[in-house]
Amino acid sequence: MPQSDLTALSLEEKASLLSGGDFWSTRSLDRAGVRPVVLTDGPHGIRRQMKGADHLGFHASEPATCFPPAVAMASSWDPLLAARVGEAVGREARARGVGVVLGPGVNIKRSPLCGRNFEYFSEDPLLTGVLGAAFVRGLQKQGVGATVKHFAANNQETDRMRVSADVDERTLREIYLAAFERVVTEAVPAAVMSAYNRINGVPASENRWLLTDVLRTEWGFQGAVVSDWGGVGDRVAALAAGLDLQMPGPNDAHVAAVVDAVRRGDLDEALVDASARRVAALAELAVDEDPDASVPAEHHELARAAAADCVVLLKNDDRVLPLAGGVRLAVIGEFAAEPQFQGGGSSLVNATRVETPLDALKALGNPVTYAPGFSTAGEGDAAELREEALRTAREAEVAVVFAGLRGDTEGSDRDHLSLPPEQVALIREVASVAPRTVVVLATGGVVSLEEWHDDADAIVAGWLLGQAVGGALADVLSGAVNPSGRLAESIPLRLEDNPSYLTFPGEAGHVRYGEGVMVGYRHYESVGRAVRYPFGHGLSYTEFRTGEPVVDIDGDDTATVRVTVTNTGERAGKHVVQVYVATTAGRVRRPLRELRAFSKVELAPGESREVELRLGRRAFAYWDIEGSRWTVAPGRYTVQIAENASQVVAERTVTLTGDTDAVVLTLDSAIGDWFAHPVAGPMLQEALLAGATEEQRREHEANSDLMEMVASIPAGQYLHFPGVPVTADDLNQILEATR
């Protein structure tokens, strides 16, 4: 909106733009040329409601393609695929008259119990950020705005509207804000959605440090900050913090509160002006619905291809998969005929069609016999269902058991990782009578495999695969598609092994992120805790060989990695090159290794290809709380090529110059930090020994125990120790030399 138009508006008109016009649209202002823009849910498909409105998926929505949710897309490790899905979602949004899509969600999977994990990508911020940014770029190529959410530290559903996520700044920066930062700075989304929860006691929607200092000042975000639906308590405080648009609307009481605050002098009208401009700019994305548009048929085929690339083959003993042509199949489990392909809540999509695994497996031409085996609704006689399944399994050459969960939904968390007892019992009993048993899981997050893992010959993590779930699974099980998915989250042996176990979901209105940066595999690898399957794990029907990496240092704090990958098997396939960095450099505890780059490469049998991966400054950096900046400590860094977070196949150690001024000294800094500083240390030593004899100098150098005793004393207090021949003026002169 041009500035001249804005200045012509009254305070009341400007304030009115900052509240929604209805449940899904912004307000229009005809005399200023501001149209209403429709915002609607769409992390994995458009949920356009024409009649009835809600944000929990209760009312019906128009048909749309249901693509694989983020829990599945993350396992593809494929940003190009994420971008293609984003483009398709964008096309469907425009056709439905939707100008702004409420997605993607890039919150980190702190705990496997989070009920909304199916909407989020990973426990790792790099993987999350790269895929989220790719989706946003693809979506916005269609002229539709993306809304990255939920900003920030929204990692549970329990008490989500009130709970305070109590997180130290280093953990926020390295884990919980990093994906948002990448999406904002690299993909430039139209909007950012604030979270429901509090962060260190301050509601996210009223958190000026988060919404203005970090998001706008540091990251340069120019778009609109939108509230989650119903996520604003104090409208004036939220506006002062940097929240532009409150949804849903209308909310005349909050508009009046803003006007009154300006007139009382409690709120600067310039803040209203700035937010009004941003909301008006968002409204420029408004599009008219095409009444003749239909959902493109090719979007279903894209959904099928995407879903197949998301499947993770966890286990494949004796190569029971892929299924041989003509093999007699017992297809067992309710999820084969009634698949769980998405989660519940605001992201619920009215799919244009749904392929069932049962129908898709029958279409392969193999002899197939089906038995439901159990009922998630508790219908039928449980014993009879189980006996029918066992009879079917005995008569087959391979039993394929479809198991999973129905309850993954927004608004509630899980309290355990187990499959329902009747499904566990069925898997074990089928495995005891069938010659070979394959288990296919349909879940919105990880589940425990421990009660039945060793009974199954093969295990397939099917996650929630969208409306083409049936065809995608049949493609992978039959070998028409070689599985290339890799775990985006660790599968622990026990829930108790997860680093958030003792503090999730918190108590008395607070959840303490006591594990710090040691989230997911960072914790498991750092403490040597075994897992069932590590982050990054995934099998293929072919084999790959990784050559020795070449690491070129091309700056004080950057490097380039080159490695050759060869498909040594007999099938074409895709391999994910995973690059981790390990170091003990710096003044903070670092995880044993951290994912710093990855690339997915497709190779024909016998084909080799050199893969080049860039390691920028942030690949080696940590957040320095005292200096309030990203710091690369001088020292040694080991660049590791790994099959997964637990299995390193090759590595090279390099030395980086890093930040020679990494420590910012003050009089409150420990005297040990002064001595360790490359500039201040020698100067302080010289000041202490000024006028000392050679014998006194030797005694000083030999007295290391004394230095260890005083190392933690603040420099300003060290001056007052008897016999210290250094003054405050001396220290201030040294400080000047370090700047």
Residue pairs with C-beta under 8 A, 6 or more apart in sequence:
1 32
1 33
1 34
1 276
1 277
1 280
1 281
1 283
1 284
3 277
5 32
5 33
6 14
6 32
6 273
6 276
6 277
6 280
8 32
9 29
9 32
9 276
11 259
11 262
11 263
11 269
11 272
12 255
12 259
13 29
13 32
14 272
14 273
14 276
15 255
15 258
15 259
15 262
15 272
15 276
16 27
16 29
16 255
17 26
17 27
17 29
17 34
17 275
17 276
17 279
17 280
18 239
18 244
18 245
18 246
18 255
18 258
18 272
18 275
18 276
18 279
19 27
19 245
19 246
19 249
19 250
19 251
19 252
19 254
19 255
20 26
20 27
20 245
20 246
20 247
20 248
20 249
20 250
20 251
21 27
21 28
21 36
21 249
21 250
22 53
22 248
22 249
22 250
23 49
23 53
23 54
23 248
23 249
24 38
24 39
24 40
24 49
24 53
24 248
25 36
25 37
25 38
25 39
26 36
26 37
26 39
26 245
26 249
26 279
26 282
26 283
27 34
27 36
27 249
27 250
28 34
28 35
28 36
32 280
34 280
34 283
35 283
35 286
36 283
36 286
37 99
37 100
37 282
37 283
37 284
37 285
37 286
38 48
38 97
38 98
38 99
38 100
38 286
39 98
39 99
39 100
39 101
39 102
39 147
39 226
39 247
40 46
40 47
40 48
40 49
40 93
40 96
40 98
40 100
40 101
40 102
41 47
41 55
41 101
41 102
41 103
41 346
41 347
42 89
42 93
42 98
42 101
42 102
42 103
42 347
43 69
43 70
43 102
43 103
43 104
43 105
43 119
43 347
44 66
44 67
44 68
44 69
44 70
44 73
44 85
44 89
44 103
44 342
44 347
44 349
44 466
45 64
45 65
45 66
45 67
45 89
45 92
45 342
45 347
45 349
45 351
45 466
46 61
46 62
46 64
46 89
46 92
46 93
46 96
46 98
46 101
46 349
47 57
47 61
47 64
47 346
47 347
47 348
47 349
47 350
48 61
48 62
48 64
48 96
48 97
48 98
49 59
49 60
49 61
49 62
50 61
50 62
51 59
51 60
52 58
52 59
52 60
53 59
53 248
55 229
55 230
55 248
55 346
56 345
56 346
56 410
56 411
57 344
57 345
57 346
57 347
57 348
57 410
60 350
61 348
61 349
61 350
62 96
62 350
63 295
63 350
63 351
63 352
64 92
64 96
64 295
64 349
64 350
64 351
64 352
65 88
65 89
65 92
65 295
65 299
65 300
65 302
65 303
65 349
65 351
65 352
65 466
65 467
66 303
66 341
66 342
66 349
66 351
66 352
66 354
66 466
66 467
67 73
67 85
67 88
67 89
67 302
67 303
67 306
67 466
67 467
68 85
68 303
68 306
68 307
68 310
68 463
68 464
68 465
68 466
69 118
69 119
69 342
69 343
69 347
69 444
69 463
69 464
69 466
70 104
70 105
70 118
70 119
70 120
70 121
70 131
71 117
71 118
71 119
71 120
71 121
71 444
71 445
71 463
71 464
71 488
72 307
72 310
72 463
72 464
72 465
72 466
73 81
73 82
73 85
73 121
73 131
73 135
73 306
73 310
74 121
74 122
74 127
74 128
74 131
74 310
74 488
74 489
75 310
75 311
75 312
75 461
75 463
75 485
75 486
75 487
75 488
75 538
76 82
76 306
76 309
76 310
76 484
76 485
76 600
77 127
77 131
77 485
77 486
77 488
77 576
77 598
77 600
78 131
78 309
78 600
79 130
79 131
79 133
79 134
80 134
80 600
81 306
81 309
82 131
82 132
82 134
82 135
82 138
83 134
83 135
83 137
83 138
84 138
84 302
84 306
85 135
85 138
85 302
85 306
86 134
86 135
86 136
86 137
86 138
86 139
86 140
86 141
86 146
87 138
87 139
87 141
87 142
88 296
88 299
88 302
89 101
89 103
89 138
89 139
90 101
90 138
90 139
90 140
90 141
90 142
90 143
90 144
91 142
91 296
91 299
92 295
92 299
93 99
93 101
93 139
93 142
93 144
94 142
94 143
94 144
94 287
94 290
95 289
95 290
95 293
95 295
96 289
96 293
97 287
97 288
97 289
97 290
98 144
98 287
99 144
99 145
99 282
99 283
99 285
99 286
99 287
100 144
100 145
100 146
100 147
100 190
100 191
100 282
100 285
101 139
101 144
101 145
101 146
101 147
102 147
102 149
102 193
102 346
103 135
103 146
103 147
103 148
103 149
103 347
104 121
104 131
104 132
104 135
104 136
104 146
104 148
104 149
104 183
105 116
105 119
105 120
105 121
105 148
105 149
105 150
106 120
106 121
106 128
106 129
106 132
106 148
106 149
106 179
106 180
106 183
107 116
107 120
107 149
107 150
107 152
107 153
107 154
107 155
107 176
108 120
108 122
108 123
108 124
108 125
108 128
108 155
108 175
108 176
108 179
108 519
109 117
109 120
109 121
109 122
109 123
109 155
109 445
109 489
109 520
110 123
110 155
110 156
110 500
110 504
110 513
110 519
111 155
111 156
111 413
111 498
111 500
111 501
111 504
111 505
112 414
112 417
112 445
112 446
112 489
112 492
112 495
112 498
113 156
113 413
113 414
113 415
113 416
113 417
113 445
113 495
113 504
113 505
114 120
114 155
114 156
114 157
114 413
114 414
114 445
115 156
115 157
115 407
115 408
115 409
115 410
115 411
115 412
115 413
115 414
116 157
116 343
116 345
116 409
116 410
117 408
117 444
117 445
117 489
118 342
118 343
118 408
118 444
118 445
118 463
118 464
119 343
119 347
119 410
120 128
121 127
121 128
121 131
121 132
121 179
121 488
122 128
122 131
122 488
122 489
123 488
123 489
123 490
123 519
123 520
123 521
123 535
124 488
124 520
124 521
124 535
124 595
125 174
125 175
125 176
125 178
125 179
125 182
126 178
126 179
126 182
126 594
126 595
126 596
126 597
126 598
127 488
127 595
127 598
128 179
129 178
129 179
129 180
129 181
129 182
129 183
130 182
130 598
132 148
132 179
132 182
132 183
132 187
133 182
133 183
133 186
133 187
134 187
135 146
136 146
136 148
136 183
136 187
136 188
136 189
137 187
139 146
140 146
140 187
140 188
140 189
140 190
143 285
143 287
144 285
144 287
145 189
145 190
145 191
145 223
145 282
145 285
146 187
146 189
146 190
146 191
147 189
147 190
147 191
147 192
147 193
147 226
148 180
148 183
148 184
148 189
148 191
148 192
148 193
149 192
149 193
149 195
149 228
150 193
150 194
150 195
150 196
150 204
150 228
151 180
151 192
151 193
151 194
151 195
151 204
151 210
151 211
151 215
151 225
152 172
152 176
152 177
152 180
152 195
152 199
152 204
152 210
153 165
153 167
153 172
153 176
153 195
153 197
153 199
153 204
153 513
154 160
154 165
154 195
154 196
154 197
154 204
155 165
155 176
156 163
156 413
156 504
156 505
156 506
156 511
157 410
157 411
157 412
157 413
158 412
158 413
158 505
158 506
159 505
159 506
159 509
160 196
160 197
160 411
161 196
161 197
161 230
161 231
162 197
162 198
162 509
163 197
163 198
163 505
163 506
163 509
163 510
163 511
164 197
164 198
164 199
164 200
164 201
164 509
164 510
164 511
165 197
165 198
165 199
165 200
165 511
165 513
166 200
166 201
166 510
166 511
166 512
166 513
167 176
167 199
167 200
167 513
168 513
168 516
168 625
169 623
169 625
170 516
170 517
170 588
170 622
170 623
170 625
171 513
171 516
171 517
172 199
173 623
173 630
174 517
174 622
174 623
175 517
175 519
177 214
180 192
180 215
181 219
183 189
184 192
184 215
184 219
184 220
184 221
185 219
185 220
188 222
188 223
189 223
190 223
190 224
190 282
190 285
191 223
191 224
191 225
191 226
191 245
191 282
192 215
192 221
192 223
192 224
192 225
192 226
193 225
193 226
193 227
193 228
194 204
194 205
194 207
194 210
194 211
194 225
194 226
194 227
194 228
194 231
194 238
194 243
195 204
195 205
195 228
195 231
196 204
196 228
196 231
197 203
197 204
198 204
199 207
199 210
202 209
203 233
203 234
203 238
204 210
204 211
204 231
205 211
205 227
205 228
205 231
205 232
205 233
205 238
205 241
205 243
206 233
206 234
206 237
206 238
206 240
206 241
206 243
207 241
208 240
208 241
208 242
210 241
211 225
211 241
211 242
211 243
212 241
212 242
215 221
215 225
215 242
216 222
216 242
222 278
223 278
223 281
223 282
224 244
224 245
224 275
224 278
224 279
224 281
224 282
225 242
225 243
225 244
225 245
225 278
226 243
226 244
226 245
226 247
227 238
227 243
227 245
227 246
227 247
228 247
229 247
229 248
229 346
230 248
232 238
232 243
232 246
232 254
235 246
235 251
235 254
235 257
235 258
236 257
236 258
236 261
236 266
236 267
238 246
239 258
239 267
239 271
239 272
239 275
240 267
240 271
243 275
244 275
244 278
244 279
245 275
245 278
245 279
245 282
246 254
258 267
258 272
261 267
262 268
262 269
262 272
295 352
299 352
300 352
300 353
300 467
300 468
301 468
303 466
303 467
303 468
304 355
304 468
304 471
304 472
304 475
305 472
306 466
306 468
306 472
307 465
307 466
307 468
307 469
307 471
307 472
307 473
308 471
308 472
308 473
308 475
308 476
308 481
308 483
309 481
309 484
309 485
309 574
310 463
310 465
310 472
310 485
311 460
311 461
311 462
311 463
311 465
311 472
311 473
311 476
311 481
311 483
311 485
312 460
312 461
312 463
312 483
312 485
312 486
312 487
312 537
312 538
313 321
313 458
313 459
313 460
313 461
313 476
313 483
313 485
313 538
313 539
313 540
313 541
314 449
314 459
314 460
314 461
314 487
314 491
314 533
314 537
314 538
314 539
315 453
315 456
315 457
315 458
315 459
315 539
316 457
316 458
316 539
317 457
317 458
318 436
318 457
319 541
320 398
320 436
320 438
320 457
320 458
321 438
321 458
321 460
321 477
321 479
321 541
322 476
322 477
322 478
322 479
322 541
323 329
323 364
323 366
323 398
323 477
323 478
323 479
325 364
325 365
325 366
326 365
326 366
326 367
327 366
327 397
327 398
328 366
328 367
328 369
328 395
328 396
328 397
328 398
329 361
329 366
329 367
329 368
329 369
329 396
329 397
329 398
329 399
329 400
330 369
330 370
330 371
330 389
330 392
330 393
330 395
330 396
330 398
330 399
330 400
330 430
330 434
331 357
331 358
331 361
331 368
331 369
331 370
331 371
331 400
331 402
332 370
332 371
332 372
332 373
332 389
332 392
332 393
332 399
332 400
332 401
332 402
332 426
332 430
333 372
333 373
333 374
333 389
333 401
333 402
333 403
333 423
333 426
333 440
334 372
334 373
334 374
334 375
334 376
334 402
335 357
335 402
335 403
335 404
335 440
335 442
336 356
336 357
336 358
336 361
336 370
336 400
336 402
337 356
337 357
337 358
337 370
337 372
338 356
339 354
339 356
339 357
339 402
339 442
339 465
339 469
339 470
340 404
340 405
340 406
340 408
340 442
340 443
340 464
341 351
341 354
341 442
341 464
341 465
341 466
341 467
341 469
342 348
342 349
342 351
342 464
342 466
343 408
343 409
343 410
343 444
343 464
344 408
344 409
344 410
345 409
345 410
345 411
346 410
347 410
349 467
351 466
351 467
352 467
353 467
354 467
354 469
354 470
355 467
355 468
355 469
355 470
355 471
356 469
356 470
357 402
357 440
357 469
357 470
357 473
357 474
358 368
358 370
358 470
359 470
360 470
360 471
360 473
360 474
361 368
361 400
361 470
361 473
361 474
361 477
362 368
363 474
364 474
364 478
369 392
369 395
369 396
370 392
371 385
371 388
371 389
371 391
371 392
372 380
372 385
372 388
372 389
373 385
373 386
373 388
373 389
373 401
373 426
373 430
374 382
374 385
374 386
374 420
374 422
374 423
374 426
375 382
375 385
376 406
376 420
382 422
386 422
386 425
386 426
386 429
389 426
389 430
390 429
390 430
390 433
392 399
393 399
393 430
393 433
393 434
393 437
394 433
394 434
396 434
396 435
397 435
397 436
398 434
398 435
398 436
398 437
398 438
399 430
399 431
399 434
399 436
399 437
399 438
400 437
400 438
400 439
400 440
400 477
401 426
401 427
401 430
401 437
401 438
401 439
401 440
401 456
402 440
402 442
403 419
403 423
403 426
403 427
403 439
403 440
403 441
403 442
404 419
404 423
404 441
404 442
404 443
404 462
405 419
405 420
405 442
405 443
405 444
405 447
407 414
408 414
408 443
408 444
408 445
408 464
413 505
414 445
416 448
416 495
417 446
417 447
417 448
417 492
417 495
418 424
418 447
418 448
418 451
419 427
419 447
419 448
419 451
419 452
424 451
424 452
427 437
427 439
427 452
427 455
427 456
428 451
428 452
428 455
430 437
431 437
431 452
431 455
431 456
431 457
432 455
436 457
436 458
437 455
437 456
437 457
437 458
438 456
438 457
438 458
438 459
438 460
438 477
439 452
439 456
439 458
439 459
439 460
440 460
440 462
440 473
440 477
441 447
441 459
441 460
441 461
441 462
441 463
442 462
442 463
442 464
442 465
442 469
443 461
443 462
443 463
443 464
444 463
444 464
445 489
446 489
446 490
446 491
446 492
448 492
448 494
448 495
449 459
449 491
449 532
449 533
450 493
450 494
450 532
453 459
453 532
460 473
460 476
460 477
460 483
461 485
461 487
462 469
462 473
465 472
465 473
472 481
474 480
475 481
476 482
476 483
479 541
479 571
482 540
482 541
482 542
482 571
482 572
482 573
482 574
483 538
483 539
483 540
483 541
484 538
484 540
484 573
484 574
484 575
484 576
484 600
485 538
486 536
486 537
486 538
486 576
486 578
486 644
487 533
487 534
487 535
487 536
487 537
487 538
487 644
488 535
489 520
489 535
490 520
490 521
490 524
490 531
490 533
490 534
490 535
490 645
491 531
491 532
491 533
492 498
492 524
492 529
492 531
492 532
493 530
493 531
493 532
495 501
497 524
497 529
497 531
498 504
498 523
499 515
499 518
499 519
499 520
499 523
500 513
500 515
500 519
502 514
503 511
503 512
503 513
503 514
503 515
504 511
505 511
506 512
515 523
517 591
518 526
518 527
518 591
520 535
521 531
521 534
521 535
521 536
521 645
521 646
522 591
522 592
522 594
523 529
523 591
524 530
524 531
524 534
524 645
524 646
525 534
525 591
525 592
525 593
525 645
525 646
526 591
526 592
531 646
534 644
534 645
534 646
534 647
535 595
535 644
535 645
536 576
536 578
536 595
536 642
536 643
536 644
536 645
537 643
537 644
537 646
538 576
538 644
540 569
540 571
540 573
540 574
540 575
541 569
541 571
541 573
542 567
542 568
542 569
542 570
542 571
542 572
542 573
542 605
543 567
543 568
543 569
544 565
544 566
544 567
544 568
544 569
544 573
544 575
544 603
545 565
545 566
545 568
546 563
546 564
546 565
546 577
546 641
546 649
546 650
547 563
547 564
547 565
547 566
547 650
548 563
548 650
549 561
549 562
549 563
549 639
549 641
549 650
549 651
549 652
550 561
550 562
550 563
550 652
551 559
551 560
551 561
551 639
551 652
551 654
552 559
552 560
552 561
552 562
553 559
553 654
553 656
554 560
555 617
556 632
556 656
556 657
556 658
556 659
557 617
557 620
557 621
557 632
557 656
557 657
557 658
557 659
558 614
558 615
558 616
558 617
558 619
559 615
559 619
559 639
559 654
559 656
560 612
560 613
560 614
560 615
561 579
561 597
561 612
561 613
561 614
561 615
561 639
561 641
562 610
562 611
562 612
562 613
563 577
563 610
563 611
563 613
563 641
563 650
564 608
564 609
564 610
564 611
565 575
565 577
565 601
565 603
565 608
565 609
565 611
566 603
566 606
566 607
566 608
567 573
567 575
567 603
567 604
567 605
567 606
567 607
567 608
568 606
569 605
570 605
571 605
572 602
572 603
572 604
572 605
573 602
573 603
574 600
574 601
574 602
574 603
575 600
575 601
575 603
576 598
576 599
576 600
576 601
577 598
577 599
577 600
577 601
577 611
577 613
577 641
578 595
578 598
578 641
578 642
578 643
578 644
578 645
579 595
579 596
579 597
579 598
579 613
579 615
579 639
579 640
579 641
579 642
580 593
580 594
580 595
580 596
580 639
580 640
580 642
580 645
580 648
581 593
581 594
581 596
581 615
581 619
581 620
581 637
581 638
581 639
581 640
582 590
582 592
582 593
582 594
582 637
582 638
582 640
582 651
583 590
583 620
583 633
583 635
583 636
583 637
583 638
584 590
584 635
585 633
585 634
585 635
585 636
585 637
585 656
585 658
586 622
586 631
586 633
586 635
586 662
587 624
587 633
587 662
587 663
588 622
588 624
590 622
593 640
593 642
593 645
593 648
595 645
596 615
596 619
596 620
597 613
597 614
597 615
597 619
598 613
599 611
599 613
601 609
601 611
603 609
615 639
617 630
617 632
618 630
620 632
620 637
620 656
620 658
621 630
621 631
621 632
622 630
622 631
622 633
623 629
623 630
623 631
624 630
624 631
624 662
624 664
626 663
626 664
626 669
627 662
627 663
627 664
631 658
631 659
631 662
632 656
632 658
632 659
632 662
633 658
633 659
633 662
634 656
634 657
634 658
634 659
634 660
634 662
635 655
635 656
635 658
636 653
636 654
636 655
636 656
637 653
637 654
637 655
637 656
638 651
638 652
638 653
638 654
639 651
639 652
639 653
639 654
640 648
640 650
640 651
641 648
641 649
641 650
641 651
642 648
642 649
643 649
660 678
661 679
661 738
663 669
663 673
663 676
663 677
665 673
665 674
665 677
665 680
665 715
665 735
665 738
666 715
666 735
667 714
667 715
667 716
667 728
667 731
667 735
668 714
668 715
668 716
669 714
669 715
670 711
670 712
670 713
670 714
670 715
671 710
671 711
671 712
671 713
671 714
671 715
671 718
672 707
672 710
672 711
672 712
674 680
674 681
674 684
674 715
674 734
675 681
675 684
675 685
675 707
675 711
677 738
679 734
679 737
679 738
680 734
680 735
680 737
680 738
683 734
683 737
684 726
684 731
684 734
687 725
687 726
687 730
687 734
688 700
688 724
688 725
688 726
689 696
689 697
689 700
690 725
691 725
692 700
710 718
710 721
713 721
715 731
716 728
716 731
718 724
718 726
719 726
719 727
719 728
719 731
